[in-house]
Amino acid sequence: MGLSSQEPARGGMLCHWTQSHGVSILSVVVGVVLWQFLAGQLPDLILPAPSAIIERFLDPIWTIELLRALAGSLVHLAIGFGLCLATALPLGILIGRSKLLSSMFEPLISALYAIPPVAFVPFLVIWFGLFLEARIALVVLMSFFDVLVVIIAGARDVRPSFISVGHSFGASYFQLFRLVVLPALLPFFFGALRVGSARSINAMITAELFFAAVNLGGIMKQASQNFDSATVLSVVLLICLLGLMSQSVINILEARLLRWHIRS
């Protein structure tokens, strides 16, 4: 009886996994087939075939070098995105919950948000040089406003009726913030994480290409100078996988922590 009851449960889980991931797997397969077809019509210099990319990753010496470069890139990615969250989250909550601060700072935020972050690269070179500090600064700059704008919108989205109910029960300011504002902000927080993490990865590789060419950016720059398209594309695919993994982790955390918010 125990075994027979477990078999339908396992079958149901397998069916659910197939339904939820089957389309994604199919899209990857179709993409690889299309890539192989296009690569067969173009020179390797323009578009390397998937087999050339696999060959790169099967080279243990090159793979070790790539992973070492990735570890170096993740250092300024983690520090920069951490600083971004540490500053953008409290500022976004303060500005979003205050009409006075919103009136004061939102025009400035909108103006700065419209400027491409790479336009500040010359200033970052002057202020921080060409090495780790400059790369961290660019990660912060490229992700800060994305996170800030989402958190401001979330802080402003808290329903006044919820605040009124809290007041009617005699809740203090800190109790209102902890029990009403923060839970209402959590979906926006995860939205900010998704947007900000993607922008941080973008900034990570941008910084390594604009400043001193090191880590993944250094590999890409050297490969482009040698007209090695397969190596460049291998690094690009690794960055894509990094972005996919970060988004997947955030989605899993959101599904576990915000069961009341996730809709099937």
N, C-alpha and C positions, 0 to 999 in steps of 0.2 A: 504493500500500500504506500509506503514511504517513497519508494523508487518511482512508482507510477504517478504519484502526485507531483514529484519533482520534474518529471519529463515534460508535462504540458507547460509548467512554469518556464523551464529552460527554452522550450520551443517558442513560447510567447515572447521571451526576452530576445531571442534570436530574430524573430519576425519583426519586432519593434526596432532593433538595431538596423536590420536590413532596410526597413522603410525609411528610417531617419537618415541613414548614411548612404543608401544605394544611389541616390541621385548625385550626391557629391562625388562618389567614386566613379560613377559613369561619366561625369563631366571632366574629371581628371584624365580618364582613359581617352575620351574623345579629343581632349586638348593635346595629349601626347601624340595621338595618331595624326591629327592635323599638323602638328609641329614637324613630325617625321616626313609628312608629305611635302610641306613647304620647303623643308631643308633639302629634300631631294631635287627641288627645282632651282635652288640658289647655290652659289658658291659657299664653301665652308667659312670664308672670311665674313660673309654677310650674315648667315644664320647656320651655326653648327647644328648637327643632328643630335638627338638625344643620346645616341651611342657615344658620341664624343664627350658629352658631359659625364656619362657614367664612367667612361674610361678615366677621366680626371679624378673622380672620387674613389676609384679602385686603386689609385696610386697611393700607397701608404705614406710615403714621404711628403707628397703634396697635401694629403689630407691632414697630416699632423701640423704642417705649416698653416693650413687654413684654419684649423681649430685653435691654434695658438693666436692667430690674428683675430679670430672671433672673440676669444677671451679678453684680449686687449680692448676691442671695440666695446664689449659689454661693460667695461669699467666706467668709461665716461657716459655711456647710456644710462646705467643705473644711478650714478651720482647726479647727473643732470636731471633725469626724470624725478628722482627723489626730491631734489631742490624745487623743481617745478610744483610738485604736489604740496610740499611744505609751505609754499608761498601762495599759490593760486587758490587752494581750498579755503583757508581762512579769509583771504581777501574777497573771494567770490561770495562767501556767506555774508560778510559784513556789508558789502555793496548791495547785494540782492535784498537784504532785509532792511536797508535804510534808504528812505526816499531822498534824504539830503545827500548821502554819499553817491547814490545813483545819479542824481542831477549833476554832481560835481565831476564825477570820474567817467561816466559812460561816454560822453563825447570824446574824451581823450583816448579811452580804450578803443573806441570805434576807429579813430584816426590811426592809431598805432597798429591796429589789427589789419588795416588795409595795406600796410607797407610790407613788401616781401622781406622775410627775415634775412635773406642773403644780402640785402642792401646794407645791413649793419655789419657785415663781415669786415670792411676796412676799419671800423671803430673797434671791433673785437680784437683785431690784430694789434692796433695801437694800445689798447687797454691791457690785453692778456698775452700777447705774443702769438706764437704759432703752435703751441703744444697743448698739453692736457687741459690747462685752464681755459684756453680758447674753445676747445672742443666741448667742454662741459657747458660753457656759456652759450654756445650756439644751440645745444640741446635744450637748455632752459628756455631760450628765447623762442625757439620754433614751436615748443609745446605749451608754453605758459598761457598765451592768449586763448588757445583752443579750450584748455581746461577751465580757464577763468570765465569765459563766456557761457559755457554749459552750466557751471556751478551758479553763476548769477541768475540764469534762467530758472534753475531748480529752486534756489532760495526764494525767488519771487513767486514761484508757483504754489507755495504752501497756502492752502485755503484759509482765508480769514475765519471761516466757521470753526475750523479745528482749533485755532488760537482762542476763539471766544469760549469754546467748550472748556479748554484748559483753564482759562481765567475764572470761569464759573465754578470750577472745582478748587479754586484757590491755589493753583500751581504758581510757583515762583518763576522768574525769568529763566533760570538754569534748568528747572524742571520742564518748562515749555520747550526749551532748546533740545533737551535730551530726549523727551518723550514724544514731541510733535514735529519739530523742525528736522532733526536728524533722520528719523524714519522716512519722512517725506522726501528728503534729499538723496536717500540711498540709490534710487533708480538713476538719478542724474549723475551721482558719483560714479556709478559703473559706466554710464555713457561717456563721462569725461575720461575715465580710464581707457576705454576703447579708442576714443579719438586721440587722446594724448599719447598713448603708447605707440600708435601708428606714426604719429608725427615725430616722436622721439627717435624711432628707428630710422625714419627719413633723415632726421637731423644728424644722427650718428654717422651715417655714410657720407652725408653732405659735408660735415665738418672734416672728415678724413680726406676728402677730395679738395676742399678749398684751402685748408691749412697744410701743415706738414703731412705729406702722404705717408701714412702709417697704417698698420693693421689691415683690415679689409680694403680700405681705400688705397693703401699702398700696393696691394696685390692687383687691384683693378687698374691702377694707373700704369704700373709696370707692364701688365699684360696688354693694355691698349697701345703702349709704345712699341710693343713687339708684334702688334697685329694678331694677338692671340684671342680670338673671339670666344673660343670655348672656355677659357679661364674666366674671362669677364662674365660670361653668362652663368658659369658655375657659381660665382660669388653672388650674382643677382638672384639666382634660385635659392641660395642659402639665406639671403636676406628675406626673401618671400616666405621661406619656411619659418624663420624667426618671427615674422609678423603673424603668420598663421598660428603658431604655437602660443604667442602672447594673447591673441584674441580668443583662442580656445580656452586657455586658463581662466581668463576673465569671465567668459560665458559660463564655465563650470562653477566658478565661485558665485556668480550672480544667481544661477539656478539653485544652488544650495542655500544661500543666505537670504534670498528674496523669493521664497516659494509663494508668498502671497501676491507677488507682483508678476511673476512669469506666467504667461498664458500660452497654452498649447495651441 
